[in-house]
Amino acid sequence: MCQTNPNATPTYKGQSVFIVEPKGLEGFEALRIEGKMGSRLAPTAELSFNDVRVPLEALLGEEGRGFYQTLAMLNRTRILKSAARALGLAQCAIERAIKYAKERVVFGRKVADFQAIQHKIADVIVKIEAAKLLTYRAAYAVDTGKDERTLGFLSSIAKYYASHAALEAVNEALQIFGGYGYIAEYDVERYYREARLLTITEGTSEIQKNLIARTVLEI
Ligand SMILES: Cc1cc2nc3c(=O)[nH]c(=O)nc-3n(C[C@H](O)[C@H](O)[C@H](O)COP(=O)(O)OP(=O)(O)OC[C@H]3O[C@@H](n4cnc5c(N)ncnc54)[C@H](O)[C@@H]3O)c2cc1C
């Protein structure tokens, strides 16, 4: 996305989106960002475009509508790429923890027999089920063609809630694994690191709460 009208006020009304093939593009540079806590499967890079010339056919959508197009994209990706992803991670973490708790024996009892552990599992399951409904509701709103304001509201709620449910799920799953949970050999250590990104990417939780509050306050 770039500023195609430098005189637009506010500036976001003068932004447009272009789609370009970066390979061999003069003025384009990608600097790989190293040392990520998680999400290592997908490389992250800083992309810079200096005096890059693009043909008019590279315009994606409408001139001057780039900001709105990007918001509309986020209204959908916050459901699919954030909330649904958080849900999958939370579900996976608690399933692993449940399996482990049923197998591991300490002081002559299975870990799953301790009520303190059962309550952790119950708390996480409740949040996963709630996150699932919020995610499905937001996805249903997209499928049934609801307006962007409604989609923004519902996707922010789903993203915010599901990402925090995932944080709690991985935290409790790691706790149920005890010391092994902290060891990379067991997947929950990785789930814990993966979950940490969810409340940051595609708009932090603080931003989601701003969006939710602004909608109900109509500001
Ligand atoms: C590995 C990785 C992958 C990513 N992938 C994606 C991706 O696929 N899609 C995508 O959209 N983004 C992605 N991001 C970017 C991510 O969305 C941003 O990092 C995030 O939006 C926060 O922006 P920032 O880092 O500039 O933090 P800042 O904006 O500098 O925020 C710093 C702190 O201030 C708070 N803050 C900022 N503004 C406000 C405000 N108005 N009110 C209250 N609190 C505020 C923030 O919540 C945060 O706690 C990725 C980031 C990383 C690290």
The ligand as an SDF file (V2000), in Angstrom:
LIG
                    3D

 53 58  0  0  0  0  0  0  0  0999 V2000
    6.3460  -12.3440   13.4510 C   0  0  0  0  0  0  0  0  0  0  0  0
    5.3270  -11.3080   13.1190 C   0  0  0  0  0  0  0  0  0  0  0  0
    4.4050  -11.5740   12.1250 C   0  0  0  0  0  0  0  0  0  0  0  0
    3.4260  -10.6440   11.8230 C   0  0  0  0  0  0  0  0  0  0  0  0
    2.5150  -10.9440   10.8700 N   0  0  0  0  0  0  0  0  0  0  0  0
    1.5090  -10.0980   10.6230 C   0  0  0  0  0  0  0  0  0  0  0  0
    0.4790  -10.4330    9.7080 C   0  0  0  0  0  0  0  0  0  0  0  0
    0.4940  -11.4910    9.1050 O   0  0  0  0  0  0  0  0  0  0  0  0
   -0.5270   -9.5400    9.5140 N   0  0  0  0  0  0  0  0  0  0  0  0
   -0.5720   -8.3610   10.1670 C   0  0  0  0  0  0  0  0  0  0  0  0
   -1.5120   -7.5950    9.9820 O   0  0  0  0  0  0  0  0  0  0  0  0
    0.3990   -8.0100   11.0300 N   0  0  0  0  0  0  0  0  0  0  0  0
    1.4270   -8.8410   11.2740 C   0  0  0  0  0  0  0  0  0  0  0  0
    2.4090   -8.4840   12.1630 N   0  0  0  0  0  0  0  0  0  0  0  0
    2.4930   -7.1010   12.6340 C   0  0  0  0  0  0  0  0  0  0  0  0
    1.6360   -6.8500   13.8340 C   0  0  0  0  0  0  0  0  0  0  0  0
    0.3010   -6.6940   13.3980 O   0  0  0  0  0  0  0  0  0  0  0  0
    2.1410   -5.5690   14.5300 C   0  0  0  0  0  0  0  0  0  0  0  0
    3.3580   -5.8680   15.1670 O   0  0  0  0  0  0  0  0  0  0  0  0
    1.0860   -5.0990   15.5160 C   0  0  0  0  0  0  0  0  0  0  0  0
   -0.0180   -4.5610   14.8180 O   0  0  0  0  0  0  0  0  0  0  0  0
    1.5900   -4.0450   16.4860 C   0  0  0  0  0  0  0  0  0  0  0  0
    2.1750   -2.9810   15.8080 O   0  0  0  0  0  0  0  0  0  0  0  0
    3.6030   -2.4820   16.2900 P   0  0  0  0  0  0  0  0  0  0  0  0
    4.4930   -3.6820   16.3610 O   0  0  0  0  0  0  0  0  0  0  0  0
    3.9970   -1.3660   15.4090 O   0  0  0  0  0  0  0  0  0  0  0  0
    3.3640   -2.0050   17.7720 O   0  0  0  0  0  0  0  0  0  0  0  0
    3.0410   -0.5230   18.2500 P   0  0  0  0  0  0  0  0  0  0  0  0
    1.9660    0.0550   17.3980 O   0  0  0  0  0  0  0  0  0  0  0  0
    4.3190    0.2170   18.4020 O   0  0  0  0  0  0  0  0  0  0  0  0
    2.4160   -0.8050   19.6840 O   0  0  0  0  0  0  0  0  0  0  0  0
    3.1820   -0.9400   20.8810 C   0  0  0  0  0  0  0  0  0  0  0  0
    2.2170   -1.1210   22.0480 C   0  0  0  0  0  0  0  0  0  0  0  0
    1.3520    0.0170   22.1450 O   0  0  0  0  0  0  0  0  0  0  0  0
    0.0080   -0.3820   22.0720 C   0  0  0  0  0  0  0  0  0  0  0  0
   -0.7640    0.6050   21.3210 N   0  0  0  0  0  0  0  0  0  0  0  0
   -0.4620    1.1530   20.1150 C   0  0  0  0  0  0  0  0  0  0  0  0
   -1.4260    1.9950   19.7200 N   0  0  0  0  0  0  0  0  0  0  0  0
   -2.3640    1.9810   20.6970 C   0  0  0  0  0  0  0  0  0  0  0  0
   -3.6070    2.6410   20.8800 C   0  0  0  0  0  0  0  0  0  0  0  0
   -4.0920    3.4770   19.9590 N   0  0  0  0  0  0  0  0  0  0  0  0
   -4.3150    2.3750   21.9980 N   0  0  0  0  0  0  0  0  0  0  0  0
   -3.8370    1.5090   22.9370 C   0  0  0  0  0  0  0  0  0  0  0  0
   -2.6630    0.8640   22.8280 N   0  0  0  0  0  0  0  0  0  0  0  0
   -1.9450    1.0940   21.7240 C   0  0  0  0  0  0  0  0  0  0  0  0
    0.0270   -1.7200   21.3350 C   0  0  0  0  0  0  0  0  0  0  0  0
   -1.1270   -2.4850   21.6220 O   0  0  0  0  0  0  0  0  0  0  0  0
    1.2980   -2.3310   21.8820 C   0  0  0  0  0  0  0  0  0  0  0  0
    1.0360   -2.9110   23.1290 O   0  0  0  0  0  0  0  0  0  0  0  0
    3.3940   -9.4070   12.5050 C   0  0  0  0  0  0  0  0  0  0  0  0
    4.3230   -9.1420   13.5090 C   0  0  0  0  0  0  0  0  0  0  0  0
    5.2740  -10.0840   13.8280 C   0  0  0  0  0  0  0  0  0  0  0  0
    6.2400   -9.7930   14.9550 C   0  0  0  0  0  0  0  0  0  0  0  0
  1  2  1  0
  2  3  1  0
  2 52  2  0
  3  4  2  0
  4  5  1  0
  4 50  1  0
  5  6  2  0
  6  7  1  0
  6 13  1  0
  7  8  2  0
  7  9  1  0
  9 10  1  0
 10 11  2  0
 10 12  1  0
 12 13  2  0
 13 14  1  0
 14 15  1  0
 14 50  1  0
 15 16  1  0
 16 17  1  0
 16 18  1  0
 18 19  1  0
 18 20  1  0
 20 21  1  0
 20 22  1  0
 22 23  1  0
 23 24  1  0
 24 25  2  0
 24 26  1  0
 24 27  1  0
 27 28  1  0
 28 29  2  0
 28 30  1  0
 28 31  1  0
 31 32  1  0
 32 33  1  0
 33 34  1  0
 33 48  1  0
 34 35  1  0
 35 36  1  0
 35 46  1  0
 36 37  1  0
 36 45  1  0
 37 38  2  0
 38 39  1  0
 39 40  1  0
 39 45  2  0
 40 41  1  0
 40 42  2  0
 42 43  1  0
 43 44  2  0
 44 45  1  0
 46 47  1  0
 46 48  1  0
 48 49  1  0
 50 51  2  0
 51 52  1  0
 52 53  1  0
M  END
$$$$
